Every structure is written in C-alpha cells, then in structure tokens.
Amino acid sequence: MANTYFAEDLRVTSEVVMWGNAGVWADEKGVAHMGAWRPGKYTLIVRRLGYYQERRALSLSAGKIDTLRVTLRPMNITLQ
C-alpha cells in the first residue's frame, strides 16, 4: 500500500512522513481518497517502501471529483 499526501499540507512534517503517518494510505486496490480540499494548485506525493517517490502537480476545481492514476517505479535494491 502507498502513502499519499499533499506537500502543502501543514500537518506533514519530515517526522510524520518518516513514520508513514502523512496523508492517507491507499487501499488493497491502490485507491486513496484525499477528502475535500480547497480549489487550487497542489503537489501530490505518493510513497511506498521499495519504490521511487512520485510527485505530481495538480489543480483542484470546486465541485469536481478528480481521478489520477499513478504508477510507481520499483527500486533496484541489492543486498550485500
């Protein structure tokens, strides 16, 4: 499951992100519901252990429900 949040969320600090408590978690199908936000420009961040973080600039409009598909790229990790 991936952790999803807006970079502009003032409740999100580096410690909150480190412990995986930022934003919302995607469900078993990979769907995350971000809730109601004011119209404006935001930066969506999606993180998952073992994958590269994805950042997407987006603009929210009043009265509109947006759907965004994000595919995370796996990291190549070599243990020695």
Steps between C-alpha positions, in 0.01 A plus 500: 500500500618852422497810720345800322501865608521859380834677549304814599335326800639690802446196724760307301850524645807291420440295817137433407612387153778280644250310717250467214235710671461765231184531294309181423589143411379343179277194541575149369397614149732801516221756541553794737226752583654836587182662631386858442762765421459861394531571129859580406835362392657217698785252484389141553764269646468121489749283692544130553789307650714351222371742234607843380290786634267657243414873502219644287392861464122528479228761511175440689174663392190566712226238473711260295623152592837424344656161437872466448681179409855473636737212427797468733834379368667226708848565636776257415636408841806278538575357844858414580 
